[in-house]
Amino acid sequence: MTAISTGTRAALATMSGLALAAAFPKVDLNLLAWIAFVPLLYAIAGEAPRRVFAYAWLQGFACYVASVYWIAITLHNFTSLRVDLAIAPMLLLAAVMALFTATAFSVASYTSAKLDLSIVITLPIAWTAIEWVRTYFPIGFPWNLLGYTAYRNLVLIQFAEFTGVYGVSALIIFANAVVYIVALQARPRRIQAFSLGTLTVLMAAAFLFGTLRMRNVAAHPASGSIKIAMVQGNIPQSLKWDPKFLDASFNVYLEESQNAARRGADLIVWPEAAAAFFFQPKDRYPPSFAEDGRYRQRLLTLASGTGDPILFGAPALGVEQGHVGFYNRAYLVSGKGEVQAWYDKIQLVPFGEYMPLRRYLPLDAIATD
C-alpha cells in the first residue's frame, strides 16, 4: 500500500463519515452506505490500534455531526441557550456516538491482525454487535443504524423479519469490506474471489427471499378494510409550543379531523406530540394546568362528536419517586370520547426529549420533540 500522510488519512475518514451521513434522510443518497466505509478502511490499513481508533472516531464524529445537527436547533429554539452554547451538547452527543464506531473498527482491526482473519469476517461481526449495544448503552440512542439506509429497497430488506435491522446493517458493512479488499487491498485472489462470491450469494438470496415474500403477501390480501385518516397539521416547531398559538394549532387538528370524519374515516390519527398541551388519562390537573384540562375535554368532545376513535400523541404529567415527570405519550380515545389506552415512549431522544447529565448542563427548559 502506498504510504499516505496523517492528514490524508484524516481527510479520508472525514469524507467517509460525511458520505455515510448523506446516505440517510434528508440527503437520502442511500446507495452511498454500501461504499461509505471504503475510504475509512483504506485510511486505517496497516495503522496501529490507537490510530485505527482515532480515525474511526473521526469518521463517526463527522457522520453524527452531520446527522444530529438538529439537536442544536432544538436547544436554541426551545431553551434559553444561545446558538454557540446549544451547539456544545450536540457535539458532545456526536463525540459519544463516535466512540461506538471507533470501538467496532478497533475490535475488527485488532482481531483481524491477531487471528490472521480478513476484515470481511471480523468487521460485520464487530459492527453489528456494537450497533446492538449502542441501542441500549450508555444512553440508548439507536439513531441512524446502518440498516436504516436501505429502507427504500423493500425487496432486499425482507429478511429483517428474522434479523431485525441489525441483519441489514451486517450485510451493508460486509459489502463495504468486500468492495475495499477487492478494489484496494492487495490480498490473495482466492480471498477476494471468495469474498465477492459470498457477497453475491447473500445479495441474491436476500433478493430471492424478498421477492417470494412480497409475492406471498400480495397473494393473500387482508380481508375487510379500514379507512384511516392521517391528519398532519404542518405547524412549524417554532410556533407549535408557543402558548399563544395553542388555540390556533388545536383548531387546525380539530377542523381537519372533522373533515376526515365526514369523508368516512374509521380511525383518525394525529402525529407524535400533536396535542401541544398536557393530556392526562383522567381529568385531574393542578390549578396551574387548568387550561390544559379544557383542551383535553375539547378533544374528547371531538371524538364523541365524530364517533371516530382518535390515536394521537401528547405530553403528559406524572409523578415518579416524589418528583413530577414529563412523558411523551400516545393515546387512543374511543368514538365515545373515552380514554381507552396510552403508552409512554421508552427510548427518548437525548437533548431532544430528556437531558443527560441534567445537573451539570446549564439548561432550564427542554421541549418535547
Summary of the structure (lengths in Angstrom):
residues: 369
radius of gyration: 24.6
end to end distance: 47.6
largest distance: 75.5
contacts: 1127
relative contact order: 0.09
helix: 59%
strand: 10%
